[in-house]
């Protein structure tokens, strides 16, 4: 059962990585400024490579998935025009929190997939044979 769930997670990660590639090429939304584009290219590569590793059953792919989704969980937009942080790759359903000096967005899809990927890693670790 867990192996099927891992394959499903890997396929979802691959879908998100491919969606990020589409964002990079401007197929899904407007073009991004150079700094954001470089980050998206890295996120796209991370998502696709991690998915390929996951599909081969490698734990490194799961760790890459944790990093990929972790980068997307929170976005920060200061109201004073300061430096914002946002990695919008793949799919997103957000909860917007209006703070005194900034807007914070919690990506629920990324948070859910991050938790699921972390769960698989924990279960793998606990199922691994212990060394004497």
ABEGO torsion letter per residue (X at the ends): XAAAAAAAAAAAAAAAAAAAAAAAAGABEBBBBAAAAAAAAAAAAAAAAAAAAAAAGBAAAAAAAAAAAAAAABBBBBAAGBBBBBBBBEBBBBBBBBBAABBBBBBAAAAAAAAAAAAAAAAAAAABBBBX
